[in-house]
Amino acid sequence: MFFLGSQRSTPLGFCKALLVLSTLHTLDVTETINRMIDLFPPHQHTQVRAMLAGTLKGIVG
């Protein structure tokens, strides 16, 4: 299971929260990360990998 969360400000200063809970049926972490990257268009894969690497480094570190 993985969790994605976000909180954004609107032009009027109000906050809008977004919570997404989901599961991926994969055999290992490598396959999970690759499937998450594949959700994005191919031209964004490098950017998504970099963003995930920074996020995972913060969570694990």
C-alpha positions in Angstrom: 0.0 0.0 0.0 1.2 3.5 -0.7 -0.1 6.9 0.3 -0.1 10.1 -1.6 -1.1 13.3 0.1 -1.2 16.9 -0.9 -2.5 20.3 0.4 -2.8 23.2 -2.0 -3.8 26.8 -1.6 -6.3 28.3 -3.9 -6.1 31.9 -5.2 -8.5 33.0 -2.4 -6.2 31.5 0.3 -8.4 28.5 1.1 -6.7 25.1 1.4 -7.8 22.1 -0.5 -6.6 18.7 0.7 -6.2 15.6 -1.5 -5.8 12.1 0.0 -5.3 9.0 -2.2 -4.9 5.5 -0.9 -4.2 2.7 -3.3 -2.6 -0.7 -3.5 -0.3 -2.2 -6.2 0.0 -5.9 -6.4 3.7 -6.4 -7.0 6.4 -8.9 -5.9 9.0 -6.4 -4.7 9.9 -2.8 -4.2 11.6 -2.5 -7.6 8.5 -3.6 -9.5 6.4 -1.3 -7.4 8.5 1.8 -8.3 8.7 0.8 -11.9 4.9 0.5 -12.1 4.5 3.9 -10.4 6.8 5.5 -13.0 4.9 3.8 -15.8 1.8 5.6 -14.8 3.3 8.8 -16.3 4.0 9.5 -20.0 7.4 8.3 -21.2 8.8 11.8 -21.6 8.3 12.4 -17.8 9.9 9.2 -16.6 13.3 10.9 -15.8 11.6 13.6 -13.8 9.4 11.2 -11.9 12.4 9.0 -11.0 14.2 12.0 -9.6 11.2 13.1 -7.6 10.6 9.6 -6.2 14.3 9.2 -5.4 14.2 12.5 -3.3 11.0 11.5 -1.6 12.1 8.0 -0.7 15.5 9.3 0.5 13.7 11.5 2.9 11.4 8.7 4.1 14.1 6.1 4.5 16.9 8.4 5.7 
